[in-house]
Amino acid sequence: MSPQEIIFRFYDLVVKGDIAGAEALVHPDFHGEEAASLPYAGTYKGLEGWRRLLANVGSVFTEFMPTVEYALTDETGTRVIVMVGLTGRSIATSERFETSMLELWELRDGLISLVRPYYWDTHLLRRVSGMEG
């Protein structure tokens, strides 16, 4: 699979709820970073970190639906930039949201080794999650 196909496949598996299938695409030395302003902020390392990241996002939002709009791969074939639309509902407030983000993905040995999202509107996510009034 090409780098873009790996990322698309990963998203597809997560959306379908095939977490074991998605995890098979995650490198054992996975590194994920979430913005410090978000309720699931932090650095997540390894497969256990990936599981914790998924659980932390799921503890804040339900009906969380990422939609890949497009992806670009760098000349090395190890980095992919993905434009993602996001919709969901806050568990705390029941408020629905719609936003977007760019994500930097890195691959090693054909597996996802890094994800770093850049959200369009972190304030919106904080507000709907109940972190702000």
N, C-alpha and C positions, 0 to 999 in steps of 0.2 A: 504494500500500500504506500502511496505517496504521503508526505507529511500532512497535507490537507485532508486526505482521505482518512488518516488516523484520527485527526481531530473531529471530523464530521461523524465518523463511526462512534467515537467516544460520546459525543453529544446525543446521537441517536440512541445509544444503549442506555444512557442516563435517563433520557426522556421516557423510554419504554419501561424503566424500572429494572433493567438488567444490570444491577450493580456489580455482580460478579464478572459479567462480560466486560463492563467498563474498567473494572479494576485490573483486568488482564492486560489492559493497554497502559497501565501506570507503572513507571519505573520504580524499583525498590528504593531508590534515592530521591524520590519525589520531593519537590520543594514548592509550596504554595504560599502566597502572600495575599492577605486581605487588608484593605485600608484601615488605618487606626481609628477612623471615625465611625466604623460600622459595628453593629452588635456582634458580629462574628470575626472581629479584627484578630490579626495575629499571623504568625508564621507556622506553617504546617509541614512537618517533615516525615518522609517515609510513607509506607502504605498505611500505617496507623494514623499518620497525620492526614492523609487523604480521606480516610474514613471519618475522622473527627471533623474535618472541614465540611464534608457532606452532611453529617449529623448536626453541626452547628447552624448551617444555613437552613436546614430542615426544621430546626427548633424555632426559627424566626419567621419563615415564610412557608406557606402552603400553596399549592397550585403554581409552583415556581416553574416557569416555562421559558427556557432559553430557545431562541430561534437564530440560527446562524444565517447572516445575511450575505457575507462573503469572507474570503480568507486570502491572504497573500503570504507567500513563502519567500524567505530571503535566498540569496544566491548559494548559501551553504547547504540549504535543505534541512537545516536543524531548527530554524525559528519560523513560527507562523504567527501572523497578526490576524485576529479574527474580529469582525464586527458582529455583535450579538444584540438582538432585541430581547428584552426581558419583560415578562409579565408575571404577576403573582398576587397573592393576598397575604397580608400580615396576620399572623396568628394572634398577636396581642390586640390589634384594633379592628380586625376584619376588613380593613381598607384595602382595596385593590390598587395596584400600581402598574405603570408601564414606563419603561426607560430603556436605555441602551448602554453598552459598554464596549470598549476595545480590550482585547486580551492579548498578552504576549505569552505564547506557548513555546517551550523548547523541548526538543526530542533528543534522546540518547538511546542508541541501540534499538531504534524503531519504537521506543516507548516514551510516554509523556514524562518528562523530568522536571518541568517547571510550568506553573501558570501564575500570571500576575495580571489581574483585571484592573482596568482604569474605567471607573463608572462615570457616566455622564452627569448624574445627579445624586451624589451621596446624601445630600440634605433630604431629598425625597425619601430615600430608603430609611434614613434615621427617623423622619417624621412618621411614616406609615408604620414603622416597627414599634412606635411608642417611646423612642428615646428622647424625643422633643415634643413639646406641646404645640 
